[in-house]
Amino acid sequence: MVLNENMKIYRRSLTWTFLSILAIFSLLLPVLFRQGMGSTGISIWESASTTVGIVFVFLNSIFCVVITTEVVAGEFTWGTIKLLLIRPWSRSKILASKYVAVIGFSLLSTLLIIILATGMSYILFSQSLPYDQGDSVNTAGHVIASWGFSYVDLFITIAIAFMLAIVFRSGGLSIGISLFIIITRNPLSLIFNPNRYEWTKYVLFTNMDLGKYMDSATGSGLITQANGGMTLGFSIAVLAVYYVIFMLISWVVFNKRDVAG
């Protein structure tokens, strides 16, 4: 079933268009950095981190949301959901296969960005700064951790889009709401700061940016505090609770509603 869902995703020209755009920008941005800043003054990891950050936030998140909503809501739009439901598979298995396929695409797109951005940065900037093995290892660990935190953000965003697509059955509405969340969550987190409002510590958007716990000297830690005394462990726990809620809503709605109607 997962293979079947993957075939639906990767047979579409839109999917390969998205991946091509991600690849082009992941290779192009380091070149632009080289042209704008020269071959000195910027390290491999600075170039790779900046490239991944830009492409990840402005392109990958949006593309993954579109693929997620199309995988679910598209079945209702095209009427193919009825063909799925008459097969000898439970609705839970159908839903799980769609979710696994979507997560697989998000991992593929993320790895594509990281590999291409890091590879091009290495080619262009490997000789740009004096080599310091200890410094390089620390910087690499810091950057890789930040990428992991960014993927957690995307993972939760996909869960939201997945739930919205099931609840509303509309790709356009689900994409619109998901993009609204992506665009407004950081401004809202600044407005409703946990230092000012205690209750905002438990709001989803306040906890999605795990990168705020990063420390340039020590990396990150479960007890490193950010705004309002929040810690990495606390934010992970809050995100886990929200994730379970999103998945439960998705499962209940998909299994109980007359989706074939």
Salt bridges, closest charged atoms under 4 A:
GLU5 OE2 - LYS8 NZ 3.44
GLU5 OE1 - LYS98 NZ 3.20
GLU70 OE1 - ARG12 NH2 3.97
GLU75 OE2 - LYS8 NZ 2.72
GLU75 OE2 - LYS98 NZ 2.65
ASP153 OD1 - ARG185 NH1 2.85
GLU198 OE2 - LYS201 NZ 2.87
